[in-house]
């Protein structure tokens, strides 16, 4: 099992588009094969290795099943900029976030539910844009890596708004 590539750990292709059912199937099959219960009668080294490999498999599955974490991870694998290297976001997006924060401060329960749906729709739209950028990576790598980073920076704000709501 490769220590550095979560996609390989789960036997999945290295791409942003994600088949959740296949990922779960691969995770469960690998988890059963590695599970420490199957290595109870083995040497203590086998048990330790089993525990470590199981932890690595769990980490890979946790990261890849979350679209934001998967995008962050894939961007890193592709050599894209980190959030600290590329902090830029469109100015109009920052204005949108400030407006949403002010609007959230004045919401009642019904308004909060409507805002949650609005933010979830915005999050899904942003994830679709990120998926599109990853799909175009082959044809315009440098520009797409920066675009993905900017979109992830912006998406982080929407995730935080949903959390704060």
N, C-alpha and C positions, 0 to 999 in steps of 0.2 A: 504494500500500500504506500503510495507516494506521500511523503511528509509535507510537500509544499503545495500540492494542487488539490483543492477540495473537490473539484469536478472529477478528477481521476479516482479519488477515494470512494466516490459514489458511483463510478462507472458511467458518468454522464458526459456529454459533449461540452466543451468549453464555449459557452455562449450565454447571452442574457436570457433569451427565450427559454422557458422552463416548463417541463412537463411534470407537474406536481405528483401525479399518480405514479409515473415511472420513477421519480426520485424517491418516493416513499417505498416503492417495491424494492428498489436497489438498497435503500437504507436498511430495511427490515431483513433482507437476505444476508447482507454483510454483517449486520448486527447479530443475527443468529449464529453465524459462523465464528464470530470473534468473541461472543459473550463469555465472560469468565466462568459461568456455570459449566460450560463444556470443557473447561480446563482445570476443574477442581482436583482431579486425580493426577494431574501433571506436575512437573517440577515447579518450584516457586517462581523460577524465571519465566516459565510459560504463563503462569497466572499473572505476573507483573506485566509481561508483554501484552497479554490479552486485555488487561485493564487500560493500559496506555493506548492501545489501538482502538479500543472501544471509545475512549474519551476523544480521540482524534476524529473518529467517525461521527460522533455526536456533534462535535464542533463544526465539522463540514456541513452536516445536515442542517444545523441551526442557522448557519450563515447563508447557505444557498436557498433555503426555502423562503427567506425574507427578501423581497425584491430590492429594497434599499441596500441591505447588507451585501446581497449578491452583486449589485451594480458597483458598490464600493470595492469589493474584493476583485471583481473582474477588471475594473479600471486599473487597480494596482498591478494585477498580473500582466496587463497590456502595456504597462509602463506609463500610464497616464499620471497627471499631476495629483498630488494629495490636496486635501482641503487647506492645509497650511501653505502650500505652494501656490495655489490658485484660489483666492478668496472672492473673486469677482462674481457679481450677479448683475443682471440688468437693473438699472435704476428704477424702471417702472415696476419691477417686481417688488422692490423694497417699499415703494409707495403703497402697493397693493397690500403688503403684509402690515404696514402701519395702519392702514384703513381697516383691515380685518381685526386687528387687535383692539382698536377703538370701538368697533362695532360689537365685538365680543364682550366688552366691559359693560355694555348696556342691555344684554340679552336676558329675557325671561326663559322659563323652561322650554316653551314651545319654540322660541327663537334659537335656543341652544341646539335643539334637535335638528332644526332646519340648517343651522350653521354647520353642524357635524356632517350632514349629507352633502352640503356644498363643498366642504373641505375634503371629504372622501372622494368626491368627483374630481376635484382639482388634483388630488394626489394621483388618482388613476390616469388622468390626462398627462401629468408630468412623467409618470412611469412609461406611458406609451411613447412619449417623446424620447426618453432615454433608450427605450428598446429600438426605436428608429435610428438613433445615433449609433448604437452598437451594430445594427445591421449594415450601416454605411461605413463602418470602420475600415474595411478593406480598401475602399475607393478613395477615402480622404482621411487617412489615419490621424495626422497631427491635429487637424481642425476638429475632428470628431472627439478626440480625447479631451481637448479643452472644453468643447461643448458639453460633453457628458459631465465633466467636473462642475461646470457652472450650473447645470441642471440639478445635480446632486446637492450642491450648496443651497440652491433654492428649495429643493424638496425637503431638506432638513428643517427649514422654517415651517413648512406646511405640517410636517410631522409634529413639530413642537406645538403648533397651534392646536392640533387635534389632541395632543396630550394635555395641554392647558385647559382645553374646553371641558 
